[in-house]
Amino acid sequence: MIDIPSAARRHLLGTGATGLLGSYVVRDLLLDGQPLALVVRGDRRTTPEARVERIVAAWESELGKRLPRPRVVAGDLTRPACGLAPADMEWVARHCGSLLHNAASLSFRGSERNAAPWLSNVTGTTHVLGLARAAGIDEFHHVSTAYVCGLRTGRVTEGELLVGQAFGNDYEQSKAEAEAMVRSEGPRSVTVYRPSIIVGDSRTGYTTTFHGLFAVLRLGHTLLTRVALGSTSGPAILSLLGAPPDDHKNFVPVDWVAAAIAHGVQTPAARGMTFHLTHPAPVSNATIGDVVQEAVERFSRAASPDDPDLCDERWFADNLASQLEVYRSYFRNDPTFDRTNTDRLFHHIPCPDLDHATLLRMAKFAIEDDFGRAPRPEAPRRGDVPRPASAPSG
């Protein structure tokens, strides 16, 4: 460990900056004037610096103002201590007093520990903790998930973690293992943020990840090209998922989650606490079904009634069911997430309503964006919704 006086450490070191949530946290911290250093992986086409520059430039275009540039540190979460070069490790040790670990894989299934989601969520967290130890960073902020509760029902408090619960998928279990590791092996100060299901921007609908709600929407949108308008009913989709209409899912907009995390990492009173960044008003499955039905019927192109290849509603139902098997456990009824710490520390940052109109706006964005496949101009124009590169594994 490199011993540097804490007074000299002003930068926050972050992982996961190129994902959806990470890009919003970067925006909010830069707007607050927080000095940042970001561990970013390059690829064969783009350097780490270029990936970060694209994100910051897009926010500048959206905001209409100049933002400071973070320090970019080339790294890879699959390597010990994230594979930092000696010179970069020395710089981090001299300048960074806190670390925000946000990088994660969102994959639901993975039987091999050397692949997603285990490689990013467990092995990656091990390597980030090693980086913190090597650099002498003693303040650790960890982005977990509310679904470390697994298949629990009833009320789940912010202070609970492993209580013998079963898990609905490998993502939940990998995140629970990672959080437990951070608590047992992390530095003296560990603060944990547990968002529920992150959806798009509450104002614009913007998103770069298309899981859960968007996966159902995407299938409805795609299959509608083979069936007549009206076949994609919300109740039919809910029935296929085995999701009772009165059950609820807890969605939170990405801009609110980012605002809460940005406030938490800069607030001494938050140190050592755990926060359920969940919505106080979960969305019913009936509302989800209604939104999906209206979105695909308003914004998707349905098959022509005289199309000789037109399929019937049974075809739609069979195809939807076969492709949504992985999401069946996902659409189980959520427990009640205790928000005692969240309400106390973030009461001045109210979570936006996710009513039918807001969810429909998110659905409209996803369909018009072709679920992340629509071409985008390389140079963003002012007023464009930013499109940061998405790489959940950091």
N, C-alpha and C positions, 0 to 999 in steps of 0.2 A: 504494500500500500504506500502511496506517495503522500507524505504529510505536508499539507498546505494549510495555512491559517484560514478558518472558515470565513473571516471577514473579506477575504480576497475572492470568494466564490459567489458570483452574482448570477451566473447563467443557470437556467433550467435545461437539463439534458432530456431530450424526448425521443421515444421510439413510436413507430406507427404513423408518422406525419403524413404519409402519402395516401392513407386510407380516407374514407369519407369523414369519420369523426375526427381523425387526426388533423385533417386540413382545416376544419372549423376551429379546433382548439388552437392551431397555429395562428389563424386569423385573429382570434380574440386576444391571445397573449401578445401578439405584435401590436395590436391596437392599444393595449394597456401599457406598452413600453417595457414589457418583460424581456430581458436579453435571453435569447434562445440558442441552443445548439441541438442539432438533430442528427441522430444516427440513421442513415439512409443507405439502402443497398442499390448499387447500380445494376445495369444489365448490359446486354450486348449492344444495345442501340442508344442508351441514355445514361449519362453520368449521374451520380447522386446529386451533384450541384444543379444540373439541368432539370432534374425532377422537382427539386425544391423551388427553383426559379419559376417554373411553370405555374406552380401553385400560388406563389406570392404575386406574380404578375397578374394572374387571373383575378385574385382578390383586389388588387389595385384597380383593375379595370371595373370591377363591380362597385367598389367603394368610391372611386374617383379621387383617390388620395395615395400618396407615396407611403410605403411601408418599409421599415428597416429590414435588413436581410439577416436571417439566422446564420450562425456558423454551421457548416455542413461537415459531418464526419462520416467517412465511408465505413460501413460496417455490415455485418451479416449475423443475424440472430442465431443461425445454425452453427456458429463457430464459438468456441470458448471466449469469454469476455467480448463477444460480438466481433472478434477478429480485428480490433482496432490496431492500427499501426502504432509503434512506440511513440512517435512524435504526437499523434492524435491523443493517445492515452495521457501523455504528460500535459497536453493542453487542457483536456477535460479535468484532470486532477487539479490544475491550477485555477480553473475558472468556474467549474460547475459544483454547486452545493446541494442540488436536488435533482431527482430523476423522476420523470413521468413515463411509466411503461404502459403503452397503449396498443402496441402491435399484437395482433392475434389472427388466427385462422377462424373463419366462420363455418368451416365444413362440419356437417352434422355427423358424418360417418367416417371411420378410419380404423381399421383393425390393426395396422402396423404402427408401432411407436416411433418409427423413423419417417413417418409421413403425416400429412395433415389429418386431424388438427393437433395431434400430439407433438409433432416436431416444433411447431411454432408456439403452442400454448404452454407446454411443459418444458421441453428442452430449451426453447427460446427464453423462457423466464429464468431458467437456471443460469443461462449465459448472461442475461442482463443483471442478475444478482451478482454474478462474478465480476462484471464490469464495475458495478457500484462499489464492491469491496476493493478492487484493484485501484480505483480512483479515489477512495476514501470518502465517498458520498454517503452521508448518514441520514438523508431525508428521502424517502421512497414513496412515490404515489403510484398506485396500481389500479388499472382499469380492469375490473372483473366483469361479472354479469349478475343480474338478479336471479338468473336461472341456475346458479350454484345450489339453489334449494332443491333441484331435481324434481321428483314427483311428489313433493310434499303438498299438503293441502292445509287449509286454515290460515292462521296468521304466522308470517315469517318475520322475525325481528332482524334488525341490522347487525346485531352482535353475534348471531348464530352462523355456523358454517357447516361443519361435518357432524351430523347428528344421526348417522346411520341411514340416511335417505338413499333410495334408488334414483337412477338418472334416466331421462328419456332418450338421450343420445350421447355420442362420444364428445360432442362439443361441450355439453354441460359438465360432464365428468372431468374433461381435461382442464376446464376453467376452474373447477373446484379444487383440483389437485394443485394447480398453479397458485391459487390464492392461499391455500394452506401452506405451501412452500414459502411464499413471501412472508407470511406471518411467522413462520418458525425460523427461517434463515435470513430474513431481511435485516436491514440496519435498525438502529434504535427507534427511528420514527417511520411508521408505516401507515399510510392513509389509503383507504380502499374506496373506489367508486363502482357501484353496481348498477349500470343502466339496465332497463328492461329491453324490449325489442325496438331498436332504433330504426325509425322510418325517415322520410324526407324532411326537407326544410319546411317549417310551418308557413313561411311566407311564399316561397316560390315553388315548392314541391320537389326541388332538386334532390337527387340521390345518385349514387354510383353503385349501390348494392341492391340486389333484387331478390331478397329472400322472403320467406313467410308470406305476408300479404301480397307482395309483388310476384311471388312464384305462382300463386293462384291466379292472379291477374294476367300474368304472362301466358299461362296455359289457356285461360279463357280467351285471351286476345288471339292466340295462334289458332286454336281450334275453331274459332268463329268463322274462319275462312272456309270451313268445310260444312257448316251447318246453317240453317235458316235463322234469321233474326228471331229472338225469343226463346231459343233452345237453351241458352246459357243462363238459366234462372239461378238466382242466389240461393233459394232453398234447396235446389238440386245439388249445388256445389257443397253446401253445408252437410247435406245428407251423405254425400260420398265421403266426406272427411270424417264422418261420425261425430260431428261437432254440434251439440245441442244449441239452438238459437239463443238461449238465455245465458250460456256461458260467455266468459269474457277473456280478452287478450289485452295485455298491457303494452301499448305502443307509446313511444316518446319521440318527439321531433329532434333531429340531430342538432339544430341550432341551440335548443334549450340544454341538452346534455353538455354540449361544448361550453356554454356559458357557465354552467354550474362547475364543471371541472376547472375551467380557467380561474374562476373565483376561488375554488378550494385550494389550488396549489399556491395561491398568493395570500392565503389567509391563515395566520398562525393558529387561530382558534380551531381550525379544522384538523390540525395535526393529530394523528393517531386514531382518527375516527373512521367509521364505515358509513357510507351513504347509499341508500336505495334511491337511485335516480329513476324513479318510476312515476307513472301518471296517477294522480289522485282519482281520475275518472276513467277506468279501463273501458275499452270498446267491446260491445257485444258482438258475438258471432253473427247475429242477425244483421247488424249494421255492416259488418265486413261483406256479407253476402250481397246486401243491397248495393254497396259501393262497387263491388266487382261487376255485378250485373249491369248497373247503369253505365259504368265506365266503358265496358266492352261494347255496349249497344250504342253509345254516343260517339266514341272515339276510335273504335276499331272498324275495319271493313268487313262486313258480313258477306257470306257467299250469296250469289244471285239465286233467287228461287227457281230459275229455269236452268241452273247449272246441271249438266248430266251427271257430274260427279258428286252432287250434293249428298251429304250423309244425314242421317236422322239423329234425334236426341239421344237414342241409345248408344250410337257410335260415340257421340260427344262424352257421354257419361262414362263409358268403358275406358276411353283414352285418358280422360282426366283422372279417373281412379288409379289406373296403372302407373301414371307418372307422379302421383302425389303421395305414394306410399310413405316416403321418407318424412312427409310433413304431418302424418296422422298424429303422432305424439306431440308435435309442435302445437297443434290446435286444441290441446286439452285445456280445461278450465284452469286459469291461473289462480294461485293462492292470493291472499291479501298481503301485500308488502308493507311492512311497518316503515314509516317515513319520519320517525321522531327526529333524528339528526338532520335529515334533509330539510324538514320544515323549519328547524331552528336556525340553521346556517344559511339556507338559500331562500328564505321567505320573501326576500326582495326580488327574486328572479322567478316569477310565477310561470308554471308550465302552460304553454298555449293550449287552448281547447283543440281537441281532435274530433271535431264534429263531422257530419256527413260532407259538408262543403269542402272542408280542409282535406279530408282523405280523398275526395274526388279530384281535387287539384293535384295531389300527389300521384294519383292514378293516371291522370291526363298527362302529366310530365313523363311518366314512365313509358306510356304508349307512344307519345310523340318522339321520345328519345330512343324508341325501339329497344328499350331495356339495355341501354348502354352501347348499342351498335350504330347509332346514327353518327355520320361524319361531323366533325367539328372543325372550325377554322383554327389554324395553328396560332395565329396572333389574335388574342381575345379583343373584342371591341368593348368599349365602355357600355355597361348596362347588360352585357351578356351574363348569364349565370355561369359561374366558374366551373370548370370541369377538371379537377385535379386527377392525376393518375391514381388509380386504385390498386393497392397491393396489400391486402389485409395482413399478410405474414411479415410485413415490415421491410 
